[in-house]
Amino acid sequence: MADSIRFTEREREFVFGVAMKYMKDEERARDVTQDALLLAYRHRDSFRGDSRFTTWLYRIAATTSLMHLRKERSQPHWQSMSMSDDDETAPDEPRALSASPEDEWAATEAVRFASDRLAEMGDKYGQIFTMRFLEGYSETEIAKKLRLNVSTVKTRAYRARTYLKRELAQALSIPGARASSADHDDAELVAAEG
């Protein structure tokens, strides 16, 4: 299965689109895209074909985005100072571009965790989440395919996304990632009904 996986411009654009949803900045999204694609390439053997390739890639991109956000929140922001010509101290060495083994393991675990949470949601929420956010169907298309009202699809998609976002944030211990009380109520409903 891993030999048939190809990373083309199409996959790069897909991952970049996912990263932009989280990062809200093109430069940061490009960094996430590069890291996510490297991670996906390194762990391509973990793609078993149980889900669509884009679903697997989306999970890696989303998790990598969350890891970047977490890392940004935990690191203090330093102001850079320009060195004068007579300053003999060397500039800081550039950091390595590859992720540490700990970061790679954490990303792999987060992808597995997200996959498990989607499975726990069952068809009522998990299927709609997958169709809407991973496969790219519109609410109208999902409603037609599943013979549901569009408002039902929108509500379930929102609740599922809120639930998964909260569960991932708690699992990754992202500070400041608390949901509002309405989001919390929706997430509890998904957990209870899922």
Number of C-alpha atoms within 10 A of each C-alpha: 10 13 7 6 13 11 11 9 9 10 17 15 13 16 26 23 18 22 27 19 12 19 20 10 11 13 11 17 23 19 17 28 27 18 21 26 21 15 21 21 15 11 14 19 12 13 16 12 10 8 11 14 15 15 18 21 23 23 24 27 30 24 27 29 27 23 19 19 17 18 12 11 13 11 8 8 8 6 6 6 7 8 11 8 6 6 8 8 8 7 9 6 6 6 6 7 9 12 13 10 9 9 14 17 12 16 25 19 15 23 22 16 18 20 17 11 19 21 14 15 21 14 13 15 25 23 19 27 25 20 17 20 15 19 15 14 15 14 20 15 15 20 18 11 9 12 10 13 13 16 12 12 24 19 14 20 23 19 24 28 24 22 26 23 19 19 16 20 19 13 13 17 11 18 12 9 13 13 16 10 9 11 18 16 15 21 23 15 14 23 17 9 12 17
